[in-house]
């Protein structure tokens, strides 16, 4: 009985993790597309000014040097 409950619980947690991971991945992809669309001349990269603003929102305690190295 305990094995069946554990197996069901593990599968539920695994499904939750996959949904959450895919949600974050899709959100990151969408944010990247929006940031790239701001600069219409350059395709495929984000200018540091925009990346710095994004990281200031996501990780406010990181230093300018850490953001530059990212």
LINJO-V382798 format. One line per field, one symbol per residue. ss: DSSP state (h for helix, s for strand, l for the rest). burial: + if it has 24 or more other ideal C-beta (glycine too) atoms within 12 Angstrom, else -. A space follows every 10 residues. Layout:
# LINJO-V382798
ss->???
burial->???
This chain:
# LINJO-V382798
ss->lhhhhhhhhh hhhhhhhhhh hhhhhhhhhh hhhhhhhhll lllllllhhh hhhhhhhhll lllhhhhhhl
burial->---------- ---------- ---------- ----+----- -----+---- +--++----- ----------
